[in-house]
């Protein structure tokens, strides 16, 4: 179970890092032209970049606290925050009628639920 949780946290961290770097450094016009990215053209560039930075921080929060053994409780807390982010992403994609990104977000949400449950429950870093 511990290995599965590490793998899932690592995959989520990779997704968060890639998405965060993309949102932070790729121009909004280019993001808006990409499949599933129409929503970025409807909001401010600052908001998109803020989401990008938060995703980069999520990537760090899913791995570093446990690896460094500094506040490892932040791993499930970060997973719970990722769940909230995915709910928001799913609502956004649903509003735009984008089915594929919606399904991908649902998978990420399920993985985050598994990490949060596992790290708060059976394979907790707490105590």
PyMOL commands that set and color helices and strands:
alter all, ss='L'
color gray80, all
select helices_A, chain A and resi 2-25+28-33+38-42+45-68+74-95+99-120
alter helices_A, ss='H'
color red, helices_A
deselect
rebuild
show_as cartoon
